[in-house]
Amino acid sequence: MTIDISGLPPERIVFEISPLAELGVALHALAEPGHHPGLHGWATATSAALKPDLADRLCEADFLWRTTFSDVFMPFAALPRPQAGHPATLAGELDLLDQLDDDRFVSAALEFTCANTYSSGGPSALSDPVRRERALELAANRGPGQLDFTKRLLKDPVAVRAWVRRLFEDCEEAFFADTWRRVAPQLAADARHKTELLRHKGLAEALHAVSPALTVDEERTRISADKMTEGRTTAVDPSIETGVTLVPSHYGWPHLMVLHAPGWRPVIHYPVGSPALPGPASVELLTLRMEALAHPMRMRLCRMLARSPYTTSELADTYSITAPEVSRHLSVLKKAGLISTRRRGRYVLHQLDVSSVARLGSDFLETVLR
């Protein structure tokens, strides 16, 4: 995932908090508690306290935050940026959502039906009969609830937009106002801290503080996000106001989300306060490790190397294969960072890096959810 920032003035890269974006990830945590084990207590208590009517309406629209993280939660990215920054209240951001034209709102709300065309843009399902039929077909594949919502949205977007706003307002009254009061100071402090890092240490340092998955090239022309998805956008599109916005999230871990819709300013929505674990492996390294362990013989070698250090000859004798064959398997495991070697006299000993292997499950989960 890349963002072109060629020639972008430094002041156009900003850190800001967003209550509407935070509401989106909070709703996601309620819908997918398995993604957020650290929030299990909060999610259980909050779900149990919801009134039945609100719970039913949340189920009706949960594809906005369960299947995808809809761009409706970041309307500020599609509108001219005010000099003082976008409002830091839910009501203010809902007013921004109201300012989106129907085509943009419908495209953002039906993001779950346009994964293949998200990066390319184009007309919305409101104005394009082909996309309309495709949206209805894909909504039907997701179930009757999504199909009914899609039909209603395409038939009367004004009424559905009012329904969505009222839903978010009811969420604020039911639980989110207290939630936002509790987490907003932490998020504001993080945004200030990252802004100071950007100002005094530079973009590379600030991005690394946001996430080890974010980097910038030496020429400062491209921000890259190491994710198991492909996409590209630009922060210097002449058709929109230039810039990149980075938004901290309390409820977002382990998700690192990048808004990259054409005609919208890029947004990086990143988690703060994540568990004190080593940084997740890159997608490339995770792939190497999974492929390395997929071979039966390498799994058998790991069983030996987990118990004690062994030489190549010892492993060859144990499994009745040649030393060169063992060396080839060990080379794959070493390239994947799964074994370590050390010399003892004239012998070279190999041993499994247990901590790296122990992290594989969480690395895989964090990477696919990132």
C-alpha positions, -999 to 999 in steps of 0.1 A, spaced: 0 0 0 16 33 -11 9 70 -9 26 93 -33 38 124 -14 62 139 -40 67 176 -34 41 176 -5 49 204 19 56 190 54 28 211 70 3 191 49 10 159 69 -11 163 100 -21 142 131 -57 147 142 -82 129 163 -116 118 150 -146 108 172 -165 94 141 -136 72 131 -132 60 167 -169 52 168 -163 31 137 -136 10 152 -155 7 185 -185 -7 165 -161 -31 148 -148 -42 182 -184 -49 193 -191 -69 161 -158 -88 159 -146 -92 195 -122 -120 184 -101 -94 166 -97 -75 199 -91 -99 228 -79 -70 250 -113 -54 247 -134 -84 256 -146 -70 289 -156 -37 274 -173 -53 244 -192 -77 266 -205 -51 290 -213 -26 262 -232 -52 241 -252 -64 271 -263 -28 280 -276 -20 245 -313 -16 241 -329 -42 218 -339 -16 192 -304 -2 189 -289 -36 189 -312 -46 160 -303 -15 140 -266 -21 146 -270 -56 132 -288 -41 102 -259 -19 92 -230 -38 107 -214 -44 72 -203 -7 74 -178 -17 101 -176 -55 101 -170 -64 64 -151 -33 56 -142 -1 75 -164 22 55 -151 56 44 -183 71 58 -164 73 91 -139 97 77 -159 123 57 -133 150 64 -111 133 39 -135 141 10 -140 177 19 -118 209 19 -98 210 51 -108 240 73 -79 261 86 -85 251 122 -87 214 113 -119 192 112 -142 192 143 -133 170 172 -170 163 181 -192 136 168 -219 161 160 -195 182 140 -182 152 120 -217 140 113 -224 175 99 -194 168 76 -209 135 66 -241 154 57 -220 175 33 -210 146 11 -230 144 -21 -252 114 -26 -228 97 -50 -199 98 -26 -220 87 3 -234 58 -16 -200 47 -29 -186 48 7 -215 30 22 -215 3 -4 -177 -2 -2 -183 -39 6 -196 -43 -29 -168 -26 -48 -136 -41 -35 -123 -47 -70 -130 -11 -81 -122 8 -49 -88 20 -61 -100 30 -95 -130 50 -86 -156 58 -112 -193 65 -111 -214 53 -82 -241 27 -82 -266 56 -81 -257 68 -116 -242 37 -133 -267 9 -141 -239 -17 -144 -225 -9 -110 -260 -8 -96 -267 -43 -107 -233 -55 -95 -238 -39 -61 -272 -56 -57 -257 -89 -68 -228 -87 -43 -251 -75 -16 -274 -105 -22 -244 -127 -17 -238 -113 17 -274 -119 29 -309 -105 29 -300 -78 54 -273 -63 32 -295 -66 1 -324 -48 18 -301 -20 30 -286 -17 -5 -320 -15 -22 -332 11 2 -300 32 -2 -302 31 -40 -339 39 -40 -339 67 -14 -304 78 -3 -316 108 16 -338 88 39 -311 62 45 -285 89 52 -308 103 79 -313 68 93 -275 63 95 -270 97 112 -297 89 138 -281 55 144 -247 71 152 -263 97 174 -281 70 193 -248 52 197 -233 83 212 -262 86 237 -261 49 246 -223 44 251 -200 64 229 -202 97 247 -187 82 278 -162 62 257 -150 92 238 -146 113 270 -124 86 284 -101 80 254 -100 114 237 -73 129 260 -50 99 253 -56 102 216 -51 140 216 -18 136 235 -6 110 210 -15 133 181 5 161 197 34 138 205 36 125 169 33 161 156 63 171 176 82 141 164 74 150 128 85 186 134 118 179 152 128 144 140 114 141 105 88 120 87 107 87 89 109 89 127 73 99 131 60 71 109 81 45 127 66 58 160 31 53 145 39 17 133 69 -4 123 47 -12 92 50 24 79 81 36 61 91 65 38 117 63 10 149 82 12 138 107 -14 106 114 7 84 107 -23 64 77 -11 49 64 22 45 26 22 23 5 45 33 -31 48 -1 -48 45 -15 -79 29 -33 -59 4 -24 -38 -26 -34 -2 -33 -20 31 -42 -31 67 -39 -17 102 -40 -16 130 -15 -8 155 -43 -39 150 -66 -47 184 -81 -84 176 -80 -84 175 -42 -68 194 -13 -33 179 -9 -22 162 23 -21 132 45 -40 128 78 -30 104 105 -56 95 130 -49 77 163 -72 51 176 -77 35 211 -99 6 199 -81 -1 166 -53 -25 174 -42 -46 156 -57 -28 125 -37 -3 106 -61 11 80 -53 33 50 -81 52 32 -70 54 -4 -101 61 -24 -96 83 -55 -107 118 -48 -103 115 -11 -72 127 9 -53 97 22 -58 88 58 -38 65 80 -58 52 109 -34 37 134 -37 21 169 -22 35 200 -16 17 233 -11 -17 216 2 -46 237 39 -44 246 50 -70 221 78 -70 196 68 -54 163 50 -78 139 69 -94 111 68 -79 77 45 -95 51 75 -108 32 92 -123 63 59 -139 75 55 -155 40 90 -168 42 84 -184 76 51 -200 66 66 -214 35 96 -226 53 76 -246 78 52 -260 52 78 -287 43 74 -319 63 112 -325 66 118 -289 79 91 -294 105 108 -326 116 142 -308 118 125 -281 139 114 -307 163 150 -317 170 163 -282 169 137 -271 195 152 -295 220 189 -289 216 215 -275 193 226 -300 166 252 -301 138 244 -308 102 259 -343 104 239 -352 135 207 -342 118 216 -361 87 223 -392 107 191 -389 127 169 -386 96 189 -408 72 194 -381 46 225 -365 32 243 -336 48 239 -314 17 201 -320 19 201 -310 55 221 -279 47 195 -268 21 167 -272 46 186 -253 72 194 -225 48 157 -220 42 149 -220 79 178 -195 85 167 -172 58 133 -171 74 149 -162 107 137 -194 124 170 -209 135 202 -195 149 238 -209 145 269 -207 166 303 -222 164 317 -245 191 353 -254 182 352 -269 148 315 -277 150 286 -254 138 255 -259 159 220 -250 148 191 -243 171 155 -233 167 147 -197 176 118 -206 199 106 -170 204 103 -163 167 83 -195 162 61 -187 193 52 -154 177 41 -170 144 4 -173 153 1 -137 166 23 -124 137 0 -141 112 -32 -127 129 -18 -92 132 -6 -92 96 -39 -104 81 -59 -80 103 -34 -51 98 
